Amino acid sequence: MATFTVNAVARDDQGKGASRRLRREGLVPGIIYGSSEPKAISVVGKDLYRMLLEDGFYSSILDIDLGGQTEKVIIKDLQRHPSKPVVLHADFQRIDDSQKIKIQVPLAFVNFEKSAASKAAAKFAQEASTVEVLCLPKDLPEVLNVDLSNIALGQIAHMSDISLPEGVEIVALRRGEDHDQSIGYCYAPRGAKAGK
């Protein structure tokens, strides 16, 4: 799993005026919460933007470096500007190695080219790119694989088809079978002849 270190500084000034000033200085205001007192911070904007381009950033345990003191966190929320590629605020949640965390993990649809449906010119339409999981920090997967090698034409892939490592649960499936949502489906493209 990739390791991300977010450089930040603690801040005392709060409010809209202080946040606007920080943004003018190239910083993104943020907060770290959970397990103890919330801590207002500011993050170096250009460093944060660079990390946001990497898919693994959203589903990784991050190290926030507060001038030599490091906190382990996950990203919980980003407030973005409605029309500009700018992050207005970042929320981070502290993690405790003994407490389970809920986090979105990316899905990787693999082996479709090995399926009989693919060989018959079928296509696979992906409906979900992430799924929320519950696990201990040590069990957090970087990605979850969905094996499509046995998918048939017309078949729908569900959350229950995702290969889960030990200690990882899908949050929606904890609510019962009726929450086993579709994550994609196999179809014949328009104009394709069945069996060809």
N, C-alpha and C positions, 0 to 999 in steps of 0.2 A: 504494500500500500504506500502511495506517495505521502511524503511528509511536508506539510505546509507550515511555515512560521510567519505569523502576522506581527509586524512591528507596530506597537501602539504606545501611547502615553496616557496616563491618568489625567483627568481634567476636572476642575471644580466648577467652571462657568457652565451654566445651562440655560436653556431657553432658545427661542428662535433667532434672536440677534447673535448670540454666541455661536450657534450652529452655522449661520450664514458667514460669519467671520472665519470660522474654521474652514469652510468650503472654499472661500477665497484664497486661503493659504495652502490649498491642495490637500486638505485633510478631510476625512469622513468621520462625523460624530458617530459614536456607537455606545453600546452598553453591554456589560457582562452581568448575567444574573444566574440565580440558582444556587442552592446549598448554603450561601452566606449573603452578606450585604451586596446589593447591586453596585456595580462600579462603572461610572461614566468614563469613557475613553475616547480618544481620537486615533484614527488609523491613517497611515500614509496612503493617500488616494491612489497614486500610480502603482504602488505595490499591490493594493487590493484589486485594482482593475486587471492587472496582469494575472493574478491568481484566479479571478472569476472566469477567465477564458478557458480554464482547465476543468473538464467535466468532473474529475475526482475531487475537486475542492468542496463541492456541495455535500458529498457523502463521506468526508474524512474527518478524523479527529485533528483539530488544529492546535498548534502551539501559539498562544498570544504572548509575545515578549514585551513585558512592561519594564524596560530598562533593567534587565537582569533577572527579574522575577517572571517566571513562566506559568501560565495557566492553561490547562487542557480544556478545550471547548469544542462545540459544534456550532455551525451557523444555523440560526433559527429563522431569521427573517431579514430581508433586504428591502428597504424602501427606495424605489427608483423614481427618477424624474419622469413625468408622463410623456415628454416628447424629446428629451435629450438623453444621451447615453451616460447618465450620471447617477451614482448611488448617493442618496440623501442621508441614509442612516442604516446602520448595521446592528442587528441584535445577535449576541452570542450567548449560548447556554453552557455553564460550567458542567463538566462531567465528573462523576465519581465512579471509579473502577468497579465498585460493588453495586451500582445502581443501573438498571436497564435504561436505555435511551430509545426514543422514537426518532427516526430519521428517514428521509427519502433516499433510496438507493437506485442507481440506474439499472435498467434491464438491457441485456445483450441477447438478441435473438440469433441462435447459432444452428448450423447444420441444415438449414432449409434446402440447400443445394443437393443434399444427400437424400431428400425425401422423394417418394414416388410421384407426389403431386408436382414438385419442381420439375422432374423429368418429363412430366406431361404438360409442361408450359404453364402451370399454375403460378400464381403470385401470392405473396403474403403481405397483408396490410397491417402495419403496427398501429395499435390504438393507444398504447401507453408507453411512456419512456422511462418512468420511475414507479416505484412502489414504496409505501411506508412500511418500515420494519421496526420490530422491537427486539433489542438484544443488549447484552453487556458490551461495553466498549471494546473489549478484547476480541469479541466475536464479529465485529462490524465488517461485512464484506465490502469490497470496493465496487463490485458489480454482481448482479444475479443473472445467471444464465437460464434461458428458456430454450430447451432442446427441441427443434422442429423436425428432426430426422424422420419421425413417424407420423407427421401431420398429413391428413387426407384432405382432398378437395372438398370444400364446404365446411370443414371443421373449424371450430372456434377455439382459440387458446385462452385459457382462464388463469387467474392468479394461482390456482391450485396446481398448475402445470409447471410452475417455477421451481427449479432445483434450489433447495435451501440448505445451507451449511448447518451443522449442528449448533443449537443455541440461538437460531434466528427464526423469528415468527413474523408472518405478515399480519399487520394490525387488523385489516379488514376481515381476514379469515377467522380471527378470534371472536368475531361477532356472529358467526354461523355460516352455514353453506349458502344461504340466500345472499351473502355478500361476496360470493366468488365471482368477481367481475371479469368481463372480457378484456383481454390485453392485445388481441389481434385475431385475424381470421385469414383463411386460405381461400382464394377465389380464382375462377377462370377469367382471364381478361376477355373483354368484349371482342368477338370475332374469332376467338381461339376455338378449335374443334376438340371436343372431348376425346381422350384416348390417343391424341396425336403427339 
